């Protein structure tokens, strides 16, 4: 039986504003994070992903108060990511109201944090984020919001993150991010073949048809949308209805 795919709204935040760019660069303001979270919640999105886009520059996550405010009005799972560097940060994020935390830069610098966090809070709370760029036949993992290369192979790193105890992977194609041209299917297929934990696909969503086409190749766990929601290209309901028409299993 086809698993039910989750529709996730991705909200990247810089200095209190929701921002959007292409390839994680050229960021422009598109709205207020609380207003958009409220809008997407009432529209029927399954989860919300808040990412601090500049946390790596300042060495801290600045979204805790935003999460606290969002949780007063939004009653679906919320994930927070960006600048989370310790168990203390994770504890603060969860106490702010987040259901899950996302780790990328710190997971590469300190892989044991994934294991320690999973032991304390449970794997279901730990989302391992991977920012992938294609390089001459392989994909390299990047950190600092797609700015810094690591020399680490994405597919191998995904396997290692599962072994370390991550409960879920957020896989962002930096090459496709913000382009609305569709997904990096080859990357997604390779990661799906190698891991047994859920994978959230992020980067490239431009239409429900593109999602449905991808679903013919992998049994999708979740897809994160940003541009097409922020710019009102499609509503959450329109996305879900078209996916159902295409034969996908989503929550209506």
Secondary structure per residue as TSV (DSSP state, phi and psi in degrees):
chain	resnum	aa	ss	phi	psi
A	1	X	-	360.0	135.9
A	2	X	-	-65.7	131.3
A	3	X	-	-70.4	157.7
A	4	X	-	-81.5	121.6
A	5	X	B	-83.2	136.1
A	6	X	E	-91.1	140.5
A	7	X	E	-104.4	116.8
A	8	X	E	-115.4	134.7
A	9	X	E	-92.2	122.5
A	10	X	E	-98.0	124.8
A	11	X	E	-122.0	104.4
A	12	X	E	-90.7	131.7
A	13	X	E	-122.2	136.9
A	14	X	E	-136.3	119.5
A	15	X	T	50.5	50.7
A	16	X	T	78.5	-2.8
A	17	X	E	-115.3	144.3
A	18	X	E	-73.0	132.7
A	19	X	E	-125.6	160.0
A	20	X	E	-149.1	142.3
A	21	X	E	-142.5	-159.3
A	22	X	E	-127.9	131.4
A	23	X	T	59.2	31.5
A	24	X	T	64.0	19.7
A	25	X	E	-127.2	173.1
A	26	X	E	58.4	44.8
A	27	X	E	-69.1	137.0
A	28	X	E	-129.3	149.9
A	29	X	E	-72.4	136.4
A	30	X	E	-129.2	-1.8
A	31	X	E	158.7	-174.0
A	32	X	E	-96.5	130.4
A	33	X	H	-61.4	-39.2
A	34	X	H	-69.3	-44.0
A	35	X	H	-60.7	-43.1
A	36	X	H	-70.1	-39.3
A	37	X	H	-60.5	-44.0
A	38	X	H	-61.9	-45.6
A	39	X	H	-60.2	-47.8
A	40	X	H	-70.6	-33.8
A	41	X	H	-62.1	-49.6
A	42	X	H	-68.5	-23.0
A	43	X	H	-79.2	-13.7
A	44	X	T	107.2	15.9
A	45	X	-	-65.1	152.6
A	46	X	S	-85.0	-33.8
A	47	X	E	-150.2	163.6
A	48	X	E	-127.2	136.1
A	49	X	E	-115.5	112.9
A	50	X	E	-97.8	126.4
A	51	X	E	-124.5	128.6
A	52	X	E	-81.7	108.5
A	53	X	T	-72.7	-18.4
A	54	X	T	-123.0	17.5
A	55	X	H	-59.6	-37.4
A	56	X	H	-65.5	-26.9
A	57	X	H	-74.0	-33.8
A	58	X	H	-101.6	-7.1
A	59	X	T	74.3	20.2
A	60	X	S	-160.2	161.0
A	61	X	-	-94.6	133.3
A	62	X	-	-109.9	19.9
A	63	X	-	-103.5	-2.1
A	64	X	H	-57.8	-42.1
A	65	X	H	-69.9	-31.1
A	66	X	H	-67.3	-40.8
A	67	X	H	-62.8	-43.5
A	68	X	H	-57.8	-43.6
A	69	X	H	-70.1	-40.5
A	70	X	H	-62.9	-38.2
A	71	X	T	-69.3	-13.0
A	72	X	T	-74.5	-19.0
A	73	X	T	-127.2	-13.4
A	74	X	-	-114.9	122.2
A	75	X	-	-121.8	49.4
A	76	X	S	-131.6	165.1
A	77	X	E	-57.8	135.4
A	78	X	E	-120.6	132.0
A	79	X	E	-111.5	139.3
A	80	X	E	-121.6	136.3
A	81	X	E	-144.0	162.5
A	82	X	S	105.6	115.5
A	83	X	S	73.1	14.3
A	84	X	-	-88.6	117.1
A	85	X	-	-121.5	-4.7
A	86	X	S	-155.4	168.8
A	87	X	H	-61.2	-35.0
A	88	X	H	-63.5	-40.7
A	89	X	H	-64.3	-41.7
A	90	X	H	-62.9	-43.8
A	91	X	H	-60.8	-41.7
A	92	X	H	-65.4	-40.7
A	93	X	H	-62.4	-45.8
A	94	X	H	-68.9	-36.1
A	95	X	H	-71.0	-21.8
A	96	X	T	-72.9	-16.9
A	97	X	T	123.1	-7.5
A	98	X	-	-65.9	147.3
A	99	X	S	-91.8	-28.4
A	100	X	E	-141.9	156.1
A	101	X	E	-121.8	151.2
A	102	X	E	-115.6	131.5
A	103	X	E	-122.1	132.0
A	104	X	S	-128.8	-76.3
A	105	X	H	-55.1	-47.5
A	106	X	H	-70.8	-28.4
A	107	X	H	-64.2	-36.1
A	108	X	H	-75.3	-39.5
A	109	X	H	-71.5	-34.2
A	110	X	-	-141.5	72.5
A	111	X	T	-56.5	-29.8
A	112	X	H	-64.8	-18.0
A	113	X	H	-64.0	-35.1
A	114	X	H	-59.4	-48.9
A	115	X	H	-64.3	-45.7
A	116	X	H	-63.2	-43.6
A	117	X	H	-65.3	-40.3
A	118	X	H	-65.0	-36.5
A	119	X	H	-67.1	-36.8
A	120	X	H	-80.4	-46.1
A	121	X	H	-109.5	-11.1
A	122	X	-	96.5	142.6
A	123	X	G	-59.1	-29.9
A	124	X	G	-63.2	-17.9
A	125	X	G	-89.6	-10.9
A	126	X	E	-109.3	111.3
A	127	X	E	-105.0	120.2
A	128	X	E	-91.3	119.4
A	129	X	E	-94.3	134.9
A	130	X	E	-126.2	123.9
A	131	X	E	-103.3	113.2
A	132	X	E	-109.8	135.9
A	133	X	E	-127.7	139.7
A	134	X	E	-80.4	135.8
A	135	X	E	-142.6	101.8
A	136	X	T	47.0	52.4
A	137	X	T	97.7	-1.1
A	138	X	E	-147.3	167.5
A	139	X	E	-112.0	131.3
A	140	X	E	-103.6	139.7
A	141	X	E	-80.6	133.5
A	142	X	E	-114.7	159.9
A	143	X	E	-129.6	179.6
A	144	X	T	56.5	52.1
A	145	X	T	55.8	46.2
A	146	X	T	78.2	12.8
A	147	X	T	-94.8	-31.2
A	148	X	E	-116.6	128.7
A	149	X	E	-80.7	157.0
A	150	X	E	-122.3	-18.6
A	151	X	E	79.7	6.2
A	152	X	E	-95.8	133.5
A	153	X	E	-73.3	126.9
A	154	X	H	-60.4	-45.9
A	155	X	H	-66.0	-42.5
A	156	X	H	-65.8	-38.1
A	157	X	H	-67.0	-37.4
A	158	X	H	-60.4	-43.0
A	159	X	H	-62.8	-41.5
A	160	X	H	-66.3	-38.4
A	161	X	H	-63.3	-38.5
A	162	X	H	-63.7	-43.8
A	163	X	H	-62.7	-36.4
A	164	X	H	-69.8	-22.4
A	165	X	T	123.9	5.1
A	166	X	-	-62.0	142.2
A	167	X	S	-93.4	-13.6
A	168	X	E	-161.4	153.9
A	169	X	E	-120.1	133.3
A	170	X	E	-101.2	108.9
A	171	X	E	-104.9	108.3
A	172	X	E	-107.6	122.1
A	173	X	E	-84.6	108.7
A	174	X	T	-66.4	-32.7
A	175	X	T	-61.7	-35.7
A	176	X	T	-99.8	-15.1
A	177	X	T	-56.3	128.0
A	178	X	T	79.2	-5.3
A	179	X	T	-83.6	-24.0
A	180	X	-	60.1	23.5
A	181	X	S	-96.2	0.5
A	182	X	-	112.6	-174.7
A	183	X	-	-102.8	159.6
A	184	X	-	-82.7	85.6
A	185	X	H	-61.3	-40.5
A	186	X	H	-62.7	-43.5
A	187	X	H	-60.1	-49.0
A	188	X	H	-61.5	-44.6
A	189	X	H	-61.9	-41.6
A	190	X	H	-64.4	-43.6
A	191	X	H	-67.2	-43.0
A	192	X	H	-59.0	-36.0
A	193	X	H	-69.8	-23.1
A	194	X	H	-103.5	-13.1
A	195	X	-	-123.2	159.1
A	196	X	-	-115.4	3.5
A	197	X	S	-99.6	159.8
A	198	X	E	-60.0	147.0
A	199	X	E	-124.1	124.8
A	200	X	E	-91.4	123.8
A	201	X	E	-91.3	127.7
A	202	X	E	-137.1	137.6
A	203	X	S	109.0	102.8
A	204	X	-	115.5	-9.7
A	205	X	-	-63.7	119.9
A	206	X	-	-122.2	-15.2
A	207	X	-	-164.5	157.2
A	208	X	H	-61.1	-32.6
A	209	X	H	-60.7	-36.9
A	210	X	H	-65.8	-38.3
A	211	X	H	-64.8	-46.2
A	212	X	H	-61.8	-37.6
A	213	X	H	-65.3	-41.0
A	214	X	H	-64.9	-37.4
A	215	X	H	-64.4	-16.6
A	216	X	T	-75.5	-13.8
A	217	X	T	-111.1	-29.2
A	218	X	S	-135.9	150.1
A	219	X	-	-83.0	89.2
A	220	X	-	-59.7	136.1
A	221	X	-	-89.7	-47.4
A	222	X	E	-164.3	150.4
A	223	X	E	-130.4	132.4
A	224	X	E	-97.7	131.5
A	225	X	E	-115.3	141.9
A	226	X	-	-133.7	-74.4
A	227	X	H	-52.5	-49.2
A	228	X	H	-70.3	-19.7
A	229	X	H	-84.9	-47.4
A	230	X	H	-60.4	-37.2
A	231	X	T	-97.1	12.9
A	232	X	T	57.7	32.0
A	233	X	S	-67.5	-42.5
A	234	X	S	-139.2	149.8
A	235	X	-	-87.5	165.2
A	236	X	H	-58.5	-43.3
A	237	X	H	-62.3	-41.6
A	238	X	H	-63.5	-41.0
A	239	X	H	-60.9	-49.5
A	240	X	H	-65.5	-42.5
A	241	X	H	-62.5	-41.3
A	242	X	H	-67.7	-35.7
A	243	X	H	-67.4	-38.5
A	244	X	H	-63.1	-43.0
A	245	X	H	-58.7	-34.6
A	246	X	T	-80.6	0.3
A	247	X	T	94.5	8.6
A	248	X	-	-84.9	157.0
A	249	X	-	-100.0	104.4
A	250	X	B	-133.0	160.0
A	251	X	-	-80.2	122.8
A	252	X	-	-96.5	360.0
